[in-house]
Amino acid sequence: MGLVLILAGIAAAAAGYARFKGPWAKLQALKAQDANIARYESWRGGLRDAGPTGASVAMDMLRGQVRQAGVIIAAGIAFVIIGLLLT
C-alpha cells in the first residue's frame, strides 16, 4: 500500500509541476510587462487609472492556475510522505 501511495504521490507532484510551469512563466512575463508600463506612464505623467486592466485580469487567472497546481504538488508530496510512513 505504501509503495502505491509513493508512486501516486510522485505522479501527482510531477503532474502538478507540469501544470505549474506554463502559467508561472506567463505570470512573470505579465508582471514584468506591467511594471514596465507603470514606469513608462509615471514618466509620462501618470496616465494610468486605478481600474482593472486586461493584464491584471489575466494575472488573476494565472495566479489561480498556479495556486491549483501548487495544491496538486502539495497533495503529491503528502501522498509520498504518507506512503513512506506506511512502508
PyMOL Python script that loads the backbone (N, CA, C, O; Angstrom):
from pymol import cmd

cmd.read_pdbstr("""\
ATOM      1  N   MET A   1       0.829  -1.198   0.000  1.00  0.00           N
ATOM      2  CA  MET A   1       0.000   0.000   0.000  1.00  0.00           C
ATOM      3  C   MET A   1       0.870   1.257   0.000  1.00  0.00           C
ATOM      4  O   MET A   1       0.567   2.233  -0.685  1.00  0.00           O
ATOM      5  N   GLY A   2       1.957   1.218   0.781  1.00  0.00           N
ATOM      6  CA  GLY A   2       2.835   2.376   0.857  1.00  0.00           C
ATOM      7  C   GLY A   2       3.490   2.686  -0.472  1.00  0.00           C
ATOM      8  O   GLY A   2       3.633   3.852  -0.840  1.00  0.00           O
ATOM      9  N   LEU A   3       3.892   1.644  -1.202  1.00  0.00           N
ATOM     10  CA  LEU A   3       4.535   1.845  -2.498  1.00  0.00           C
ATOM     11  C   LEU A   3       3.570   2.475  -3.500  1.00  0.00           C
ATOM     12  O   LEU A   3       3.958   3.323  -4.304  1.00  0.00           O
ATOM     13  N   VAL A   4       2.316   2.050  -3.442  1.00  0.00           N
ATOM     14  CA  VAL A   4       1.300   2.622  -4.336  1.00  0.00           C
ATOM     15  C   VAL A   4       1.118   4.118  -4.039  1.00  0.00           C
ATOM     16  O   VAL A   4       1.018   4.928  -4.961  1.00  0.00           O
ATOM     17  N   LEU A   5       1.077   4.475  -2.766  1.00  0.00           N
ATOM     18  CA  LEU A   5       0.942   5.889  -2.405  1.00  0.00           C
ATOM     19  C   LEU A   5       2.160   6.695  -2.822  1.00  0.00           C
ATOM     20  O   LEU A   5       2.030   7.837  -3.263  1.00  0.00           O
ATOM     21  N   ILE A   6       3.340   6.110  -2.685  1.00  0.00           N
ATOM     22  CA  ILE A   6       4.554   6.814  -3.101  1.00  0.00           C
ATOM     23  C   ILE A   6       4.529   7.068  -4.600  1.00  0.00           C
ATOM     24  O   ILE A   6       4.809   8.179  -5.051  1.00  0.00           O
ATOM     25  N   LEU A   7       4.192   6.036  -5.376  1.00  0.00           N
ATOM     26  CA  LEU A   7       4.135   6.206  -6.832  1.00  0.00           C
ATOM     27  C   LEU A   7       3.041   7.190  -7.242  1.00  0.00           C
ATOM     28  O   LEU A   7       3.245   8.003  -8.144  1.00  0.00           O
ATOM     29  N   ALA A   8       1.888   7.122  -6.589  1.00  0.00           N
ATOM     30  CA  ALA A   8       0.811   8.062  -6.897  1.00  0.00           C
ATOM     31  C   ALA A   8       1.221   9.487  -6.519  1.00  0.00           C
ATOM     32  O   ALA A   8       0.901  10.438  -7.233  1.00  0.00           O
ATOM     33  N   GLY A   9       1.922   9.632  -5.407  1.00  0.00           N
ATOM     34  CA  GLY A   9       2.379  10.951  -4.985  1.00  0.00           C
ATOM     35  C   GLY A   9       3.396  11.530  -5.941  1.00  0.00           C
ATOM     36  O   GLY A   9       3.351  12.720  -6.252  1.00  0.00           O
ATOM     37  N   ILE A  10       4.322  10.697  -6.416  1.00  0.00           N
ATOM     38  CA  ILE A  10       5.309  11.176  -7.386  1.00  0.00           C
ATOM     39  C   ILE A  10       4.626  11.580  -8.682  1.00  0.00           C
ATOM     40  O   ILE A  10       4.979  12.596  -9.282  1.00  0.00           O
ATOM     41  N   ALA A  11       3.653  10.793  -9.114  1.00  0.00           N
ATOM     42  CA  ALA A  11       2.917  11.117 -10.338  1.00  0.00           C
ATOM     43  C   ALA A  11       2.126  12.411 -10.175  1.00  0.00           C
ATOM     44  O   ALA A  11       2.094  13.240 -11.085  1.00  0.00           O
ATOM     45  N   ALA A  12       1.489  12.586  -9.020  1.00  0.00           N
ATOM     46  CA  ALA A  12       0.708  13.805  -8.783  1.00  0.00           C
ATOM     47  C   ALA A  12       1.617  15.030  -8.710  1.00  0.00           C
ATOM     48  O   ALA A  12       1.284  16.082  -9.256  1.00  0.00           O
ATOM     49  N   ALA A  13       2.758  14.901  -8.041  1.00  0.00           N
ATOM     50  CA  ALA A  13       3.689  16.028  -7.954  1.00  0.00           C
ATOM     51  C   ALA A  13       4.234  16.385  -9.331  1.00  0.00           C
ATOM     52  O   ALA A  13       4.388  17.564  -9.650  1.00  0.00           O
ATOM     53  N   ALA A  14       4.529  15.378 -10.149  1.00  0.00           N
ATOM     54  CA  ALA A  14       5.021  15.640 -11.499  1.00  0.00           C
ATOM     55  C   ALA A  14       3.942  16.306 -12.358  1.00  0.00           C
ATOM     56  O   ALA A  14       4.230  17.230 -13.119  1.00  0.00           O
ATOM     57  N   ALA A  15       2.715  15.837 -12.232  1.00  0.00           N
ATOM     58  CA  ALA A  15       1.620  16.443 -12.990  1.00  0.00           C
ATOM     59  C   ALA A  15       1.377  17.881 -12.528  1.00  0.00           C
ATOM     60  O   ALA A  15       1.126  18.764 -13.348  1.00  0.00           O
ATOM     61  N   GLY A  16       1.450  18.114 -11.227  1.00  0.00           N
ATOM     62  CA  GLY A  16       1.286  19.474 -10.709  1.00  0.00           C
ATOM     63  C   GLY A  16       2.376  20.397 -11.195  1.00  0.00           C
ATOM     64  O   GLY A  16       2.114  21.552 -11.531  1.00  0.00           O
ATOM     65  N   TYR A  17       3.612  19.894 -11.237  1.00  0.00           N
ATOM     66  CA  TYR A  17       4.720  20.717 -11.728  1.00  0.00           C
ATOM     67  C   TYR A  17       4.543  21.035 -13.209  1.00  0.00           C
ATOM     68  O   TYR A  17       4.833  22.148 -13.647  1.00  0.00           O
ATOM     69  N   ALA A  18       4.068  20.061 -13.975  1.00  0.00           N
ATOM     70  CA  ALA A  18       3.824  20.299 -15.398  1.00  0.00           C
ATOM     71  C   ALA A  18       2.749  21.369 -15.591  1.00  0.00           C
ATOM     72  O   ALA A  18       2.839  22.186 -16.508  1.00  0.00           O
ATOM     73  N   ARG A  19       1.738  21.362 -14.731  1.00  0.00           N
ATOM     74  CA  ARG A  19       0.688  22.383 -14.811  1.00  0.00           C
ATOM     75  C   ARG A  19       1.160  23.724 -14.283  1.00  0.00           C
ATOM     76  O   ARG A  19       0.595  24.758 -14.638  1.00  0.00           O
ATOM     77  N   PHE A  20       2.189  23.728 -13.440  1.00  0.00           N
ATOM     78  CA  PHE A  20       2.699  24.931 -12.798  1.00  0.00           C
ATOM     79  C   PHE A  20       3.591  25.755 -13.735  1.00  0.00           C
ATOM     80  O   PHE A  20       3.536  26.985 -13.717  1.00  0.00           O
ATOM     81  N   LYS A  21       4.400  25.091 -14.542  1.00  0.00           N
ATOM     82  CA  LYS A  21       5.431  25.768 -15.333  1.00  0.00           C
ATOM     83  C   LYS A  21       4.880  26.825 -16.271  1.00  0.00           C
ATOM     84  O   LYS A  21       5.357  27.960 -16.262  1.00  0.00           O
ATOM     85  N   GLY A  22       3.900  26.487 -17.067  1.00  0.00           N
ATOM     86  CA  GLY A  22       3.383  27.409 -18.080  1.00  0.00           C
ATOM     87  C   GLY A  22       2.764  28.671 -17.492  1.00  0.00           C
ATOM     88  O   GLY A  22       3.178  29.775 -17.847  1.00  0.00           O
ATOM     89  N   PRO A  23       1.778  28.537 -16.598  1.00  0.00           N
ATOM     90  CA  PRO A  23       1.176  29.739 -16.013  1.00  0.00           C
ATOM     91  C   PRO A  23       2.169  30.589 -15.226  1.00  0.00           C
ATOM     92  O   PRO A  23       2.059  31.815 -15.224  1.00  0.00           O
ATOM     93  N   TRP A  24       3.141  29.959 -14.553  1.00  0.00           N
ATOM     94  CA  TRP A  24       4.126  30.725 -13.778  1.00  0.00           C
ATOM     95  C   TRP A  24       4.977  31.592 -14.700  1.00  0.00           C
ATOM     96  O   TRP A  24       5.233  32.757 -14.395  1.00  0.00           O
ATOM     97  N   ALA A  25       5.419  31.028 -15.830  1.00  0.00           N
ATOM     98  CA  ALA A  25       6.236  31.793 -16.775  1.00  0.00           C
ATOM     99  C   ALA A  25       5.427  32.951 -17.366  1.00  0.00           C
ATOM    100  O   ALA A  25       5.936  34.064 -17.498  1.00  0.00           O
ATOM    101  N   LYS A  26       4.169  32.686 -17.720  1.00  0.00           N
ATOM    102  CA  LYS A  26       3.321  33.752 -18.270  1.00  0.00           C
ATOM    103  C   LYS A  26       3.055  34.833 -17.227  1.00  0.00           C
ATOM    104  O   LYS A  26       3.032  36.022 -17.545  1.00  0.00           O
ATOM    105  N   LEU A  27       2.853  34.409 -15.975  1.00  0.00           N
ATOM    106  CA  LEU A  27       2.599  35.376 -14.905  1.00  0.00           C
ATOM    107  C   LEU A  27       3.802  36.280 -14.703  1.00  0.00           C
ATOM    108  O   LEU A  27       3.644  37.491 -14.546  1.00  0.00           O
ATOM    109  N   GLN A  28       4.995  35.719 -14.704  1.00  0.00           N
ATOM    110  CA  GLN A  28       6.194  36.526 -14.518  1.00  0.00           C
ATOM    111  C   GLN A  28       6.379  37.495 -15.687  1.00  0.00           C
ATOM    112  O   GLN A  28       6.789  38.637 -15.481  1.00  0.00           O
ATOM    113  N   ALA A  29       6.080  37.048 -16.916  1.00  0.00           N
ATOM    114  CA  ALA A  29       6.201  37.923 -18.076  1.00  0.00           C
ATOM    115  C   ALA A  29       5.199  39.074 -17.992  1.00  0.00           C
ATOM    116  O   ALA A  29       5.533  40.216 -18.306  1.00  0.00           O
ATOM    117  N   LEU A  30       3.967  38.770 -17.567  1.00  0.00           N
ATOM    118  CA  LEU A  30       2.959  39.823 -17.434  1.00  0.00           C
ATOM    119  C   LEU A  30       3.317  40.810 -16.331  1.00  0.00           C
ATOM    120  O   LEU A  30       3.087  42.011 -16.476  1.00  0.00           O
ATOM    121  N   LYS A  31       3.878  40.317 -15.234  1.00  0.00           N
ATOM    122  CA  LYS A  31       4.305  41.212 -14.154  1.00  0.00           C
ATOM    123  C   LYS A  31       5.398  42.158 -14.641  1.00  0.00           C
ATOM    124  O   LYS A  31       5.377  43.351 -14.338  1.00  0.00           O
ATOM    125  N   ALA A  32       6.348  41.620 -15.393  1.00  0.00           N
ATOM    126  CA  ALA A  32       7.430  42.457 -15.917  1.00  0.00           C
ATOM    127  C   ALA A  32       6.889  43.488 -16.895  1.00  0.00           C
ATOM    128  O   ALA A  32       7.301  44.647 -16.872  1.00  0.00           O
ATOM    129  N   GLN A  33       5.976  43.074 -17.744  1.00  0.00           N
ATOM    130  CA  GLN A  33       5.384  43.997 -18.711  1.00  0.00           C
ATOM    131  C   GLN A  33       4.560  45.064 -17.999  1.00  0.00           C
ATOM    132  O   GLN A  33       4.606  46.236 -18.374  1.00  0.00           O
ATOM    133  N   ASP A  34       3.816  44.673 -16.986  1.00  0.00           N
ATOM    134  CA  ASP A  34       3.008  45.627 -16.229  1.00  0.00           C
ATOM    135  C   ASP A  34       3.892  46.641 -15.502  1.00  0.00           C
ATOM    136  O   ASP A  34       3.571  47.828 -15.458  1.00  0.00           O
ATOM    137  N   ALA A  35       4.994  46.177 -14.936  1.00  0.00           N
ATOM    138  CA  ALA A  35       5.926  47.089 -14.255  1.00  0.00           C
ATOM    139  C   ALA A  35       6.553  48.056 -15.258  1.00  0.00           C
ATOM    140  O   ALA A  35       6.749  49.232 -14.951  1.00  0.00           O
ATOM    141  N   ASN A  36       6.863  47.565 -16.444  1.00  0.00           N
ATOM    142  CA  ASN A  36       7.442  48.424 -17.472  1.00  0.00           C
ATOM    143  C   ASN A  36       6.442  49.496 -17.905  1.00  0.00           C
ATOM    144  O   ASN A  36       6.810  50.658 -18.078  1.00  0.00           O
ATOM    145  N   ILE A  37       5.198  49.110 -18.077  1.00  0.00           N
ATOM    146  CA  ILE A  37       4.161  50.075 -18.467  1.00  0.00           C
ATOM    147  C   ILE A  37       3.959  51.102 -17.360  1.00  0.00           C
ATOM    148  O   ILE A  37       3.801  52.290 -17.640  1.00  0.00           O
ATOM    149  N   ALA A  38       3.963  50.655 -16.104  1.00  0.00           N
ATOM    150  CA  ALA A  38       3.796  51.582 -14.977  1.00  0.00           C
ATOM    151  C   ALA A  38       4.949  52.588 -14.927  1.00  0.00           C
ATOM    152  O   ALA A  38       4.727  53.769 -14.660  1.00  0.00           O
ATOM    153  N   ARG A  39       6.179  52.128 -15.182  1.00  0.00           N
ATOM    154  CA  ARG A  39       7.321  53.061 -15.197  1.00  0.00           C
ATOM    155  C   ARG A  39       7.179  54.069 -16.325  1.00  0.00           C
ATOM    156  O   ARG A  39       7.432  55.259 -16.137  1.00  0.00           O
ATOM    157  N   TYR A  40       6.778  53.597 -17.491  1.00  0.00           N
ATOM    158  CA  TYR A  40       6.621  54.489 -18.642  1.00  0.00           C
ATOM    159  C   TYR A  40       5.527  55.521 -18.381  1.00  0.00           C
ATOM    160  O   TYR A  40       5.712  56.706 -18.658  1.00  0.00           O
ATOM    161  N   GLU A  41       4.399  55.078 -17.853  1.00  0.00           N
ATOM    162  CA  GLU A  41       3.296  56.005 -17.630  1.00  0.00           C
ATOM    163  C   GLU A  41       3.601  56.982 -16.508  1.00  0.00           C
ATOM    164  O   GLU A  41       3.138  58.122 -16.549  1.00  0.00           O
ATOM    165  N   SER A  42       4.364  56.569 -15.512  1.00  0.00           N
ATOM    166  CA  SER A  42       4.748  57.526 -14.475  1.00  0.00           C
ATOM    167  C   SER A  42       5.711  58.560 -15.038  1.00  0.00           C
ATOM    168  O   SER A  42       5.686  59.721 -14.630  1.00  0.00           O
ATOM    169  N   TRP A  43       6.549  58.150 -15.962  1.00  0.00           N
ATOM    170  CA  TRP A  43       7.460  59.079 -16.626  1.00  0.00           C
ATOM    171  C   TRP A  43       6.689  60.085 -17.477  1.00  0.00           C
ATOM    172  O   TRP A  43       7.077  61.248 -17.587  1.00  0.00           O
ATOM    173  N   ARG A  44       5.581  59.617 -18.082  1.00  0.00           N
ATOM    174  CA  ARG A  44       4.776  60.492 -18.928  1.00  0.00           C
ATOM    175  C   ARG A  44       3.817  61.359 -18.126  1.00  0.00           C
ATOM    176  O   ARG A  44       3.190  62.256 -18.690  1.00  0.00           O
ATOM    177  N   GLY A  45       3.691  61.124 -16.867  1.00  0.00           N
ATOM    178  CA  GLY A  45       2.810  61.966 -16.070  1.00  0.00           C
ATOM    179  C   GLY A  45       1.653  61.238 -15.433  1.00  0.00           C
ATOM    180  O   GLY A  45       0.707  61.886 -14.984  1.00  0.00           O
ATOM    181  N   GLY A  46       1.683  59.924 -15.372  1.00  0.00           N
ATOM    182  CA  GLY A  46       0.663  59.171 -14.651  1.00  0.00           C
ATOM    183  C   GLY A  46      -0.655  59.069 -15.378  1.00  0.00           C
ATOM    184  O   GLY A  46      -1.685  59.466 -14.834  1.00  0.00           O
ATOM    185  N   LEU A  47      -0.655  58.550 -16.587  1.00  0.00           N
ATOM    186  CA  LEU A  47      -1.888  58.410 -17.356  1.00  0.00           C
ATOM    187  C   LEU A  47      -2.725  57.209 -16.935  1.00  0.00           C
ATOM    188  O   LEU A  47      -3.871  57.074 -17.364  1.00  0.00           O
ATOM    189  N   ARG A  48      -2.179  56.356 -16.117  1.00  0.00           N
ATOM    190  CA  ARG A  48      -2.850  55.111 -15.755  1.00  0.00           C
ATOM    191  C   ARG A  48      -3.958  55.365 -14.730  1.00  0.00           C
ATOM    192  O   ARG A  48      -3.755  56.081 -13.750  1.00  0.00           O
ATOM    193  N   ASP A  49      -5.127  54.772 -14.966  1.00  0.00           N
ATOM    194  CA  ASP A  49      -6.208  54.871 -13.978  1.00  0.00           C
ATOM    195  C   ASP A  49      -6.138  53.659 -13.042  1.00  0.00           C
ATOM    196  O   ASP A  49      -5.352  52.738 -13.260  1.00  0.00           O
ATOM    197  N   ALA A  50      -6.953  53.675 -12.021  1.00  0.00           N
ATOM    198  CA  ALA A  50      -6.896  52.639 -10.991  1.00  0.00           C
ATOM    199  C   ALA A  50      -7.745  51.416 -11.320  1.00  0.00           C
ATOM    200  O   ALA A  50      -7.725  50.442 -10.567  1.00  0.00           O
ATOM    201  N   GLY A  51      -8.486  51.441 -12.420  1.00  0.00           N
ATOM    202  CA  GLY A  51      -9.357  50.326 -12.762  1.00  0.00           C
ATOM    203  C   GLY A  51      -8.595  49.102 -13.226  1.00  0.00           C
ATOM    204  O   GLY A  51      -7.411  49.180 -13.553  1.00  0.00           O
ATOM    205  N   PRO A  52      -9.283  47.973 -13.253  1.00  0.00           N
ATOM    206  CA  PRO A  52      -8.622  46.742 -13.691  1.00  0.00           C
ATOM    207  C   PRO A  52      -8.319  46.792 -15.194  1.00  0.00           C
ATOM    208  O   PRO A  52      -9.099  47.322 -15.986  1.00  0.00           O
ATOM    209  N   THR A  53      -7.190  46.237 -15.551  1.00  0.00           N
ATOM    210  CA  THR A  53      -6.812  46.151 -16.953  1.00  0.00           C
ATOM    211  C   THR A  53      -6.932  44.707 -17.410  1.00  0.00           C
ATOM    212  O   THR A  53      -7.139  43.804 -16.600  1.00  0.00           O
ATOM    213  N   GLY A  54      -6.803  44.499 -18.694  1.00  0.00           N
ATOM    214  CA  GLY A  54      -6.825  43.136 -19.213  1.00  0.00           C
ATOM    215  C   GLY A  54      -5.683  42.311 -18.651  1.00  0.00           C
ATOM    216  O   GLY A  54      -5.837  41.121 -18.377  1.00  0.00           O
ATOM    217  N   ALA A  55      -4.527  42.958 -18.482  1.00  0.00           N
ATOM    218  CA  ALA A  55      -3.369  42.247 -17.929  1.00  0.00           C
ATOM    219  C   ALA A  55      -3.609  41.862 -16.474  1.00  0.00           C
ATOM    220  O   ALA A  55      -3.210  40.776 -16.055  1.00  0.00           O
ATOM    221  N   SER A  56      -4.248  42.722 -15.702  1.00  0.00           N
ATOM    222  CA  SER A  56      -4.490  42.392 -14.290  1.00  0.00           C
ATOM    223  C   SER A  56      -5.496  41.246 -14.163  1.00  0.00           C
ATOM    224  O   SER A  56      -5.377  40.408 -13.269  1.00  0.00           O
ATOM    225  N   VAL A  57      -6.474  41.211 -15.050  1.00  0.00           N
ATOM    226  CA  VAL A  57      -7.436  40.102 -15.045  1.00  0.00           C
ATOM    227  C   VAL A  57      -6.722  38.804 -15.428  1.00  0.00           C
ATOM    228  O   VAL A  57      -6.950  37.761 -14.816  1.00  0.00           O
ATOM    229  N   ALA A  58      -5.866  38.874 -16.435  1.00  0.00           N
ATOM    230  CA  ALA A  58      -5.108  37.693 -16.844  1.00  0.00           C
ATOM    231  C   ALA A  58      -4.175  37.231 -15.731  1.00  0.00           C
ATOM    232  O   ALA A  58      -4.018  36.030 -15.513  1.00  0.00           O
ATOM    233  N   MET A  59      -3.552  38.181 -15.021  1.00  0.00           N
ATOM    234  CA  MET A  59      -2.672  37.803 -13.916  1.00  0.00           C
ATOM    235  C   MET A  59      -3.457  37.120 -12.801  1.00  0.00           C
ATOM    236  O   MET A  59      -2.959  36.175 -12.188  1.00  0.00           O
ATOM    237  N   ASP A  60      -4.672  37.579 -12.529  1.00  0.00           N
ATOM    238  CA  ASP A  60      -5.507  36.920 -11.513  1.00  0.00           C
ATOM    239  C   ASP A  60      -5.841  35.487 -11.919  1.00  0.00           C
ATOM    240  O   ASP A  60      -5.803  34.575 -11.093  1.00  0.00           O
ATOM    241  N   MET A  61      -6.166  35.297 -13.193  1.00  0.00           N
ATOM    242  CA  MET A  61      -6.469  33.950 -13.672  1.00  0.00           C
ATOM    243  C   MET A  61      -5.236  33.050 -13.593  1.00  0.00           C
ATOM    244  O   MET A  61      -5.335  31.887 -13.203  1.00  0.00           O
ATOM    245  N   LEU A  62      -4.080  33.590 -13.961  1.00  0.00           N
ATOM    246  CA  LEU A  62      -2.852  32.805 -13.898  1.00  0.00           C
ATOM    247  C   LEU A  62      -2.488  32.473 -12.453  1.00  0.00           C
ATOM    248  O   LEU A  62      -2.008  31.375 -12.169  1.00  0.00           O
ATOM    249  N   ARG A  63      -2.714  33.419 -11.540  1.00  0.00           N
ATOM    250  CA  ARG A  63      -2.466  33.134 -10.119  1.00  0.00           C
ATOM    251  C   ARG A  63      -3.327  31.972  -9.641  1.00  0.00           C
ATOM    252  O   ARG A  63      -2.866  31.124  -8.878  1.00  0.00           O
ATOM    253  N   GLY A  64      -4.579  31.936 -10.093  1.00  0.00           N
ATOM    254  CA  GLY A  64      -5.463  30.828  -9.732  1.00  0.00           C
ATOM    255  C   GLY A  64      -4.949  29.500 -10.264  1.00  0.00           C
ATOM    256  O   GLY A  64      -4.991  28.490  -9.561  1.00  0.00           O
ATOM    257  N   GLN A  65      -4.462  29.494 -11.505  1.00  0.00           N
ATOM    258  CA  GLN A  65      -3.917  28.267 -12.073  1.00  0.00           C
ATOM    259  C   GLN A  65      -2.660  27.823 -11.335  1.00  0.00           C
ATOM    260  O   GLN A  65      -2.459  26.632 -11.097  1.00  0.00           O
ATOM    261  N   VAL A  66      -1.807  28.797 -10.972  1.00  0.00           N
ATOM    262  CA  VAL A  66      -0.596  28.471 -10.213  1.00  0.00           C
ATOM    263  C   VAL A  66      -0.964  27.915  -8.846  1.00  0.00           C
ATOM    264  O   VAL A  66      -0.344  26.962  -8.373  1.00  0.00           O
ATOM    265  N   ARG A  67      -1.972  28.507  -8.208  1.00  0.00           N
ATOM    266  CA  ARG A  67      -2.417  28.036  -6.895  1.00  0.00           C
ATOM    267  C   ARG A  67      -2.942  26.601  -6.983  1.00  0.00           C
ATOM    268  O   ARG A  67      -2.638  25.773  -6.124  1.00  0.00           O
ATOM    269  N   GLN A  68      -3.734  26.306  -8.027  1.00  0.00           N
ATOM    270  CA  GLN A  68      -4.257  24.948  -8.194  1.00  0.00           C
ATOM    271  C   GLN A  68      -3.127  23.946  -8.409  1.00  0.00           C
ATOM    272  O   GLN A  68      -3.151  22.848  -7.853  1.00  0.00           O
ATOM    273  N   ALA A  69      -2.143  24.326  -9.213  1.00  0.00           N
ATOM    274  CA  ALA A  69      -1.011  23.432  -9.443  1.00  0.00           C
ATOM    275  C   ALA A  69      -0.229  23.225  -8.145  1.00  0.00           C
ATOM    276  O   ALA A  69       0.263  22.126  -7.887  1.00  0.00           O
ATOM    277  N   GLY A  70      -0.114  24.262  -7.340  1.00  0.00           N
ATOM    278  CA  GLY A  70       0.574  24.138  -6.059  1.00  0.00           C
ATOM    279  C   GLY A  70      -0.145  23.175  -5.120  1.00  0.00           C
ATOM    280  O   GLY A  70       0.494  22.427  -4.381  1.00  0.00           O
ATOM    281  N   VAL A  71      -1.457  23.197  -5.152  1.00  0.00           N
ATOM    282  CA  VAL A  71      -2.233  22.265  -4.325  1.00  0.00           C
ATOM    283  C   VAL A  71      -2.004  20.828  -4.795  1.00  0.00           C
ATOM    284  O   VAL A  71      -1.895  19.918  -3.974  1.00  0.00           O
ATOM    285  N   ILE A  72      -1.932  20.625  -6.094  1.00  0.00           N
ATOM    286  CA  ILE A  72      -1.682  19.283  -6.630  1.00  0.00           C
ATOM    287  C   ILE A  72      -0.290  18.806  -6.216  1.00  0.00           C
ATOM    288  O   ILE A  72      -0.118  17.652  -5.826  1.00  0.00           O
ATOM    289  N   ILE A  73       0.705  19.697  -6.302  1.00  0.00           N
ATOM    290  CA  ILE A  73       2.060  19.342  -5.883  1.00  0.00           C
ATOM    291  C   ILE A  73       2.084  19.002  -4.393  1.00  0.00           C
ATOM    292  O   ILE A  73       2.700  18.016  -3.986  1.00  0.00           O
ATOM    293  N   ALA A  74       1.415  19.815  -3.587  1.00  0.00           N
ATOM    294  CA  ALA A  74       1.384  19.566  -2.140  1.00  0.00           C
ATOM    295  C   ALA A  74       0.700  18.240  -1.823  1.00  0.00           C
ATOM    296  O   ALA A  74       1.145  17.509  -0.938  1.00  0.00           O
ATOM    297  N   ALA A  75      -0.365  17.929  -2.528  1.00  0.00           N
ATOM    298  CA  ALA A  75      -1.045  16.651  -2.308  1.00  0.00           C
ATOM    299  C   ALA A  75      -0.133  15.491  -2.691  1.00  0.00           C
ATOM    300  O   ALA A  75      -0.094  14.470  -2.004  1.00  0.00           O
ATOM    301  N   GLY A  76       0.593  15.649  -3.780  1.00  0.00           N
ATOM    302  CA  GLY A  76       1.532  14.607  -4.193  1.00  0.00           C
ATOM    303  C   GLY A  76       2.614  14.380  -3.157  1.00  0.00           C
ATOM    304  O   GLY A  76       2.964  13.239  -2.852  1.00  0.00           O
ATOM    305  N   ILE A  77       3.143  15.468  -2.616  1.00  0.00           N
ATOM    306  CA  ILE A  77       4.165  15.347  -1.569  1.00  0.00           C
ATOM    307  C   ILE A  77       3.573  14.689  -0.321  1.00  0.00           C
ATOM    308  O   ILE A  77       4.229  13.872   0.326  1.00  0.00           O
ATOM    309  N   ALA A  78       2.345  15.042   0.009  1.00  0.00           N
ATOM    310  CA  ALA A  78       1.684  14.429   1.165  1.00  0.00           C
ATOM    311  C   ALA A  78       1.497  12.928   0.945  1.00  0.00           C
ATOM    312  O   ALA A  78       1.690  12.139   1.870  1.00  0.00           O
ATOM    313  N   PHE A  79       1.122  12.530  -0.274  1.00  0.00           N
ATOM    314  CA  PHE A  79       0.986  11.103  -0.573  1.00  0.00           C
ATOM    315  C   PHE A  79       2.320  10.382  -0.408  1.00  0.00           C
ATOM    316  O   PHE A  79       2.374   9.278   0.134  1.00  0.00           O
ATOM    317  N   VAL A  80       3.387  11.010  -0.876  1.00  0.00           N
ATOM    318  CA  VAL A  80       4.703  10.385  -0.750  1.00  0.00           C
ATOM    319  C   VAL A  80       5.071  10.219   0.725  1.00  0.00           C
ATOM    320  O   VAL A  80       5.565   9.165   1.124  1.00  0.00           O
ATOM    321  N   ILE A  81       4.838  11.241   1.527  1.00  0.00           N
ATOM    322  CA  ILE A  81       5.167  11.166   2.948  1.00  0.00           C
ATOM    323  C   ILE A  81       4.341  10.097   3.651  1.00  0.00           C
ATOM    324  O   ILE A  81       4.870   9.326   4.451  1.00  0.00           O
ATOM    325  N   ILE A  82       3.044  10.051   3.354  1.00  0.00           N
ATOM    326  CA  ILE A  82       2.190   9.024   3.955  1.00  0.00           C
ATOM    327  C   ILE A  82       2.629   7.634   3.504  1.00  0.00           C
ATOM    328  O   ILE A  82       2.646   6.693   4.297  1.00  0.00           O
ATOM    329  N   GLY A  83       2.984   7.512   2.218  1.00  0.00           N
ATOM    330  CA  GLY A  83       3.469   6.242   1.726  1.00  0.00           C
ATOM    331  C   GLY A  83       4.760   5.808   2.396  1.00  0.00           C
ATOM    332  O   GLY A  83       4.951   4.626   2.682  1.00  0.00           O
ATOM    333  N   LEU A  84       5.639   6.759   2.646  1.00  0.00           N
ATOM    334  CA  LEU A  84       6.885   6.424   3.348  1.00  0.00           C
ATOM    335  C   LEU A  84       6.623   6.022   4.786  1.00  0.00           C
ATOM    336  O   LEU A  84       7.299   5.143   5.319  1.00  0.00           O
ATOM    337  N   LEU A  85       5.644   6.660   5.420  1.00  0.00           N
ATOM    338  CA  LEU A  85       5.324   6.300   6.804  1.00  0.00           C
ATOM    339  C   LEU A  85       4.671   4.912   6.882  1.00  0.00           C
ATOM    340  O   LEU A  85       4.830   4.210   7.881  1.00  0.00           O
ATOM    341  N   LEU A  86       3.951   4.522   5.850  1.00  0.00           N
ATOM    342  CA  LEU A  86       3.297   3.212   5.836  1.00  0.00           C
ATOM    343  C   LEU A  86       4.237   2.088   5.422  1.00  0.00           C
ATOM    344  O   LEU A  86       3.934   0.912   5.625  1.00  0.00           O
ATOM    345  N   THR A  87       5.358   2.443   4.852  1.00  0.00           N
ATOM    346  CA  THR A  87       6.285   1.407   4.374  1.00  0.00           C
ATOM    347  C   THR A  87       7.117   0.855   5.501  1.00  0.00           C
ATOM    348  O   THR A  87       7.950  -0.024   5.280  1.00  0.00           O
TER     349      THR A  87
END
""", "prot")
cmd.dss("prot")
cmd.show_as("cartoon", "prot")
cmd.util.cbc("prot")
cmd.orient("prot")
